[in-house]
């Protein structure tokens, strides 16, 4: 199911639209990455998992990663083809401010 969103990034690669993160007013958690095949009109959704070593707080099982207000770059000229994700985070007046403390990448072969 396609979700309306804002604060995301997107890329077109071959016949695929790749949407990363974002925020939605829909009462559901958005997938971290959605891939839409523009020819077959099918879609796949992915949740990302991060190793504990990426967390600044070693007591947490997984680091807090906010996939909105970030930037991403599609690197398709070399192998492996990947999307690099930088920044992200935001300000919540109830819970405070959080910014992602590391960058990461997704290899296209894992999601296409």
Secondary structure, DSSP 8 states (H G I E B T S, - for coil): -----BS-EEEEETTEEEEE--B-SSSS---SEEEEETTTTEEEEE-----GGG-SSTTSSS-----SSEEEEEE-SSSS-EEEEEE-EEEETTTEEEE----EEEEGGGT-
